[in-house]
Amino acid sequence: MIALDAMGGDHAPQAIVAGALLAARRGIPLRIYGDEDQIIPCLHKLDPGWHNLPITLVHCSQVVQMDDEPTTAVLRKKDSSLVQAMNDVASGKALAFVSAGNTGACLVGGMLIVGKTPGILRPAIGEFIPTLNGEVFCIDLGANVDCKPEHLKQFAIMGDVYVKLKKQINQPRIAFLSNGIERSKGNKALLTSYELLESSGLNFIGNREPYDILHGDVDVLVCDGFVGNIMLKSLEAMVSLVPKIVERECKKSWWGRTVGFLGKRFFKKLKQNVARVQKGGALLLGVQKPIIIAHGSSHKEAIEDALVYAHRVTQSGFIEQFNNAVSTMIEKSVVYSHPLSTNYSNQR
């Protein structure tokens, strides 16, 4: 059973409900939280037979808005869709939480309601992004705007465990995203974090610039959520814009149209990479249950993908093994040099 915040996101509740229907038709059981006066008309309009799907509605009288102050919203809006959904995840009524809403509120709710992984100071959003030679796991992609050095060190530990489990890489190469590869580059927090990682036992390879990252010489990219979110949104904008620019230029001449025709396979592949960046959600790592945070502008396909992802995570038991490994590493302040045994490479 997946708990879905139907009121979170730029296109809520219509796009959220539409995505929920797509996932429910695939057999994924859902608990949808939100204002029934808005949700039920959407369900009837999109699928008059929705009652036959594995959907349960939970009415909530409040909404955490995208511009709400996160801590205040979580503490005061007890009957909001976000808070009620997280309460049910914490109690076991639902196995995972999905929202395209206020990221800060999801972080606060994850810490205060669902609970942090033992030893973790700050949960963080992590996900793979495509590169020229595969993909790189990036953490944090938007949960924590301001980070202390110890937070960044723990992000590196979580990234190390995640990549070991997902990719079966013995010693993931870990780097900081910075404004230069030199050790002296970066703000005060990054400079102090550099020293922490050098003595951590992790396979820390120093600082990297965005150009280096996209060429695929790093397995785990660590940064604070402010920098990570800007990087992600810049990448989304870039990969969306490039095909449009190329298409426009190809239409200007006969030889351009010929190049465009011959390059159809390339453009198709490029669009697939765009979809990989823009679609679905990412895990909030460092909490005790699966929390999937989708893009605020998610449409129905992205919500469906996030729900399918959440279902796969709950079925695999990934979070439990991940949390156990992370807690052990933090407690002992050591890093395992051997690969983690279970292979989760079939998940995103």
C-alpha positions as CSV (number, residue, x, y, z in Angstrom):
1,M,0.0,0.0,0.0
2,I,1.5,3.3,-1.1
3,A,0.4,6.6,0.5
4,L,0.0,9.4,-2.1
5,D,-0.2,13.1,-1.2
6,A,-2.8,14.2,-3.8
7,M,-2.6,17.9,-2.9
8,G,1.1,18.4,-3.4
9,G,2.5,19.8,-6.7
10,D,2.0,22.4,-9.3
11,H,-0.7,20.4,-11.1
12,A,-2.4,19.0,-8.0
13,P,-4.8,17.3,-7.6
14,Q,-5.7,16.6,-11.3
15,A,-2.3,15.3,-12.5
16,I,-1.7,13.5,-9.2
17,V,-5.1,11.7,-9.4
18,A,-4.5,10.9,-13.1
19,G,-1.1,9.3,-12.3
20,A,-2.6,7.4,-9.4
21,L,-5.2,5.8,-11.8
22,L,-2.4,4.7,-14.1
23,A,-0.5,3.1,-11.3
24,A,-3.7,1.5,-9.8
25,R,-4.5,-0.1,-13.2
26,R,-1.1,-1.8,-12.9
27,G,-2.3,-3.4,-9.7
28,I,-0.5,-1.1,-7.2
29,P,-2.7,-0.5,-4.1
30,L,-2.9,3.1,-3.1
31,R,-4.2,5.3,-0.3
32,I,-4.9,8.7,-1.7
33,Y,-4.9,11.6,0.8
34,G,-6.5,15.0,0.2
35,D,-9.7,17.0,-0.2
36,E,-12.4,14.5,-1.4
37,D,-14.5,17.4,-2.8
38,Q,-11.7,17.9,-5.3
39,I,-10.4,14.3,-5.7
40,I,-13.7,12.4,-6.2
41,P,-14.8,14.6,-9.2
42,C,-11.4,14.0,-10.8
43,L,-11.7,10.2,-10.3
44,H,-15.2,10.1,-11.8
45,K,-14.2,12.2,-14.8
46,L,-11.1,10.2,-15.6
47,D,-12.4,6.7,-14.8
48,P,-16.1,6.2,-13.8
49,G,-15.1,2.7,-12.7
50,W,-12.4,3.7,-10.3
51,H,-14.2,2.0,-7.4
52,N,-13.0,-1.3,-8.9
53,L,-9.4,-0.3,-8.6
54,P,-7.2,-0.8,-5.5
55,I,-7.7,2.8,-4.3
56,T,-8.7,4.0,-0.8
57,L,-9.4,7.6,-0.2
58,V,-8.5,9.5,3.1
59,H,-10.1,12.9,3.4
60,C,-7.9,15.7,4.7
61,S,-9.1,19.2,5.4
62,Q,-5.8,21.0,5.1
63,V,-3.1,21.4,2.4
64,V,0.6,22.1,2.8
65,Q,1.2,24.8,0.1
66,M,4.4,24.9,-1.9
67,D,5.4,28.2,-0.3
68,D,4.6,27.2,3.3
69,E,7.4,27.3,5.8
70,P,8.2,23.6,6.2
71,T,8.5,23.2,10.0
72,T,5.5,25.4,10.7
73,A,3.4,23.6,8.2
74,V,4.2,20.1,9.5
75,L,3.6,21.1,13.1
76,R,0.4,23.1,12.6
77,K,-1.3,21.5,9.7
78,K,-2.0,18.1,11.4
79,D,-4.9,17.3,9.0
80,S,-3.0,18.0,5.8
81,S,-2.6,15.4,3.2
82,L,1.2,15.4,3.6
83,V,1.1,14.9,7.4
84,Q,-1.7,12.4,7.4
85,A,0.0,10.3,4.7
86,M,3.3,10.3,6.6
87,N,1.5,9.4,9.9
88,D,0.1,6.3,8.2
89,V,3.5,5.3,6.8
90,A,5.0,5.7,10.2
91,S,2.2,3.5,11.8
92,G,2.4,0.9,9.1
93,K,-0.9,1.5,7.4
94,A,1.1,2.3,4.3
95,L,4.5,1.1,3.3
96,A,5.8,4.2,1.4
97,F,5.0,7.8,0.8
98,V,5.0,9.7,-2.5
99,S,4.5,13.5,-2.9
100,A,5.2,16.2,-5.6
101,G,4.7,18.8,-2.9
102,N,6.7,21.0,-0.6
103,T,10.2,19.4,-0.5
104,G,11.1,21.0,2.8
105,A,7.9,19.8,4.4
106,C,8.7,16.3,3.1
107,L,12.1,16.5,4.7
108,V,10.7,17.8,8.1
109,G,7.9,15.2,8.0
110,G,10.4,12.5,7.2
111,M,12.5,13.4,10.2
112,L,9.8,14.2,12.8
113,I,7.1,11.7,11.8
114,V,8.6,8.8,9.9
115,G,11.9,9.0,11.8
116,K,15.6,9.3,10.8
117,T,17.9,6.4,10.2
118,P,19.9,5.8,13.4
119,G,23.0,7.9,13.3
120,I,21.9,10.2,10.4
121,L,21.9,13.9,11.1
122,R,20.1,15.1,7.9
123,P,18.3,13.0,5.3
124,A,19.1,13.8,1.7
125,I,17.6,13.3,-1.8
126,G,19.6,11.0,-4.0
127,E,19.2,9.8,-7.6
128,F,21.2,8.8,-10.6
129,I,21.6,11.2,-13.5
130,P,22.9,10.1,-17.0
131,T,26.4,10.9,-18.2
132,L,28.3,10.1,-21.3
133,N,29.6,6.8,-19.9
134,G,26.7,5.7,-17.8
135,E,25.3,7.5,-14.8
136,V,26.4,9.2,-11.6
137,F,24.6,9.1,-8.2
138,C,24.0,12.6,-6.9
139,I,23.2,13.5,-3.3
140,D,21.8,16.0,-2.1
141,L,19.4,17.1,-4.9
142,G,17.3,19.6,-2.9
143,A,16.5,18.6,0.7
144,N,19.1,20.7,2.6
145,V,19.9,24.2,1.5
146,D,22.5,24.8,4.2
147,C,24.8,21.9,5.2
148,K,27.5,21.5,7.8
149,P,30.7,19.5,7.0
150,E,29.4,16.5,9.0
151,H,26.2,16.5,6.9
152,L,28.2,16.3,3.7
153,K,30.3,13.5,5.1
154,Q,27.2,11.5,5.8
155,F,25.8,12.2,2.4
156,A,29.0,10.6,1.0
157,I,28.5,7.6,3.2
158,M,24.9,7.2,2.1
159,G,26.0,7.6,-1.6
160,D,28.7,5.0,-1.1
161,V,26.3,2.4,0.3
162,Y,23.6,3.2,-2.3
163,V,26.0,2.7,-5.2
164,K,27.4,-0.5,-3.7
165,L,23.9,-1.9,-3.4
166,K,22.6,-0.7,-6.8
167,K,25.7,-1.1,-9.0
168,Q,27.8,-3.7,-7.2
169,I,30.8,-1.4,-7.3
170,N,33.4,-2.3,-4.7
171,Q,34.9,1.1,-4.1
172,P,32.7,3.9,-5.6
173,R,34.6,7.0,-6.6
174,I,33.2,9.9,-4.5
175,A,33.7,13.6,-5.3
176,F,32.4,17.0,-4.3
177,L,30.7,19.2,-6.8
178,S,32.7,22.4,-6.7
179,N,33.8,25.5,-8.7
180,G,37.2,23.9,-9.4
181,I,39.1,20.7,-9.0
182,E,41.7,22.2,-6.8
183,R,41.6,21.4,-3.1
184,S,41.4,25.1,-2.2
185,K,38.2,25.6,-4.1
186,G,34.8,25.8,-2.5
187,N,33.1,27.4,0.5
188,K,34.1,27.0,4.1
189,A,31.9,24.0,4.7
190,L,33.3,22.3,1.6
191,L,36.9,22.9,2.6
192,T,36.3,21.4,6.0
193,S,34.4,18.5,4.5
194,Y,37.3,17.8,2.2
195,E,39.5,17.1,5.2
196,L,36.8,14.8,6.7
197,L,36.5,12.7,3.6
198,E,40.2,12.4,3.2
199,S,40.4,10.6,6.5
200,S,37.1,8.7,6.2
201,G,38.3,5.6,4.4
202,L,36.0,6.3,1.5
203,N,37.3,6.3,-2.0
204,F,37.3,10.1,-2.1
205,I,38.8,11.5,-5.3
206,G,38.5,15.2,-4.6
207,N,36.6,18.0,-6.2
208,R,35.0,17.9,-9.7
209,E,33.3,20.5,-11.9
210,P,30.0,19.8,-13.8
211,Y,31.9,19.2,-17.0
212,D,33.9,16.4,-15.4
213,I,30.8,14.9,-13.8
214,L,29.0,14.5,-17.1
215,H,31.9,12.7,-18.6
216,G,31.4,9.8,-16.1
217,D,34.6,9.6,-14.1
218,V,32.7,9.8,-10.8
219,D,30.3,7.3,-9.2
220,V,28.9,9.5,-6.3
221,L,28.6,13.3,-6.5
222,V,28.2,15.0,-3.1
223,C,26.9,18.6,-2.7
224,D,24.4,20.5,-0.5
225,G,20.8,20.6,-1.6
226,F,21.0,24.2,-2.9
227,V,23.8,23.5,-5.3
228,G,22.4,20.1,-6.2
229,N,18.9,21.3,-7.0
230,I,20.2,24.1,-9.2
231,M,22.5,21.6,-11.0
232,L,19.6,19.2,-11.6
233,K,17.2,21.9,-12.9
234,S,20.0,23.4,-15.1
235,L,20.6,19.9,-16.6
236,E,16.8,19.4,-17.2
237,A,16.7,22.8,-19.0
238,M,19.8,22.0,-21.0
239,V,18.7,18.6,-22.3
240,S,15.2,19.9,-23.1
241,L,16.6,22.9,-25.0
242,V,19.3,21.2,-27.1
243,P,17.0,19.1,-29.2
244,K,14.8,22.1,-29.9
245,I,17.9,24.2,-31.0
246,V,19.2,21.4,-33.2
247,E,15.7,20.9,-34.8
248,R,15.3,24.7,-35.4
249,E,18.8,24.9,-37.1
250,C,18.1,21.8,-39.2
251,K,15.0,23.3,-40.7
252,K,17.0,26.3,-42.1
253,S,18.5,24.6,-45.1
254,W,18.1,21.5,-47.3
255,W,21.4,20.0,-46.0
256,G,20.3,20.8,-42.4
257,R,17.1,18.8,-43.1
258,T,19.2,16.0,-44.4
259,V,21.3,15.9,-41.3
260,G,18.2,16.0,-39.2
261,F,16.8,13.0,-41.1
262,L,20.0,11.0,-40.8
263,G,20.2,11.9,-37.1
264,K,16.7,10.8,-36.1
265,R,18.1,7.8,-34.1
266,F,20.4,10.2,-32.2
267,F,17.6,12.6,-31.4
268,K,15.4,9.8,-30.2
269,K,18.1,8.7,-27.8
270,L,18.6,12.2,-26.6
271,K,14.9,12.6,-25.9
272,Q,15.1,9.3,-23.9
273,N,17.8,10.8,-21.8
274,V,15.7,13.9,-21.2
275,A,12.9,11.7,-20.0
276,R,15.2,9.9,-17.6
277,V,16.1,13.2,-15.9
278,Q,12.6,14.6,-15.8
279,K,10.5,11.6,-15.0
280,G,9.5,10.1,-11.7
281,G,10.8,10.8,-8.2
282,A,13.8,10.3,-6.0
283,L,14.3,8.7,-2.6
284,L,14.8,10.7,0.5
285,L,17.6,8.7,2.0
286,G,18.3,8.6,5.8
287,V,14.7,8.0,6.9
288,Q,13.2,4.7,8.2
289,K,10.6,4.2,5.5
290,P,10.6,4.9,1.8
291,I,9.8,8.5,1.0
292,I,9.7,9.4,-2.7
293,I,9.8,13.0,-3.7
294,A,8.6,13.8,-7.2
295,H,9.3,16.9,-9.2
296,G,6.9,19.8,-8.3
297,S,5.9,20.1,-11.9
298,S,5.2,16.4,-12.4
299,H,2.4,15.3,-14.8
300,K,0.5,12.1,-14.6
301,E,3.3,9.9,-16.2
302,A,5.8,11.1,-13.7
303,I,3.5,10.4,-10.8
304,E,2.8,6.9,-12.2
305,D,6.5,6.3,-12.4
306,A,7.1,7.5,-8.9
307,L,4.4,5.2,-7.6
308,V,5.7,2.2,-9.5
309,Y,9.2,3.0,-8.1
310,A,7.8,3.2,-4.6
311,H,6.1,-0.1,-5.0
312,R,9.3,-1.8,-6.2
313,V,11.3,-0.3,-3.3
314,T,8.8,-1.7,-0.8
315,Q,8.8,-5.1,-2.4
316,S,12.6,-5.4,-2.4
317,G,13.3,-4.5,1.2
318,F,16.0,-2.2,-0.1
319,I,15.5,0.6,2.5
320,E,16.0,-1.8,5.4
321,Q,19.3,-3.1,4.1
322,F,20.5,0.3,3.1
323,N,19.6,1.8,6.6
324,N,21.3,-1.1,8.4
325,A,24.5,-0.7,6.3
326,V,24.6,3.1,6.7
327,S,24.0,3.0,10.5
328,T,26.8,0.4,10.9
329,M,29.2,2.5,9.0
330,I,28.4,5.7,10.9
331,E,28.5,3.9,14.3
332,K,31.9,2.3,13.6
333,S,33.3,5.2,11.5
334,V,34.6,2.6,9.1
335,V,33.9,1.9,5.4
336,Y,33.5,-1.6,4.1
337,S,35.9,-2.5,1.4
338,H,34.0,-5.5,0.2
339,P,30.9,-5.3,-2.1
340,L,27.5,-5.5,-0.4
341,S,25.8,-8.8,-1.1
342,T,22.3,-8.1,-2.4
343,N,21.9,-6.9,-6.0
344,Y,19.3,-4.2,-6.5
345,S,20.5,-3.2,-9.9
346,N,17.1,-4.0,-11.5
347,Q,15.6,-1.0,-9.7
348,R,16.2,2.6,-10.7
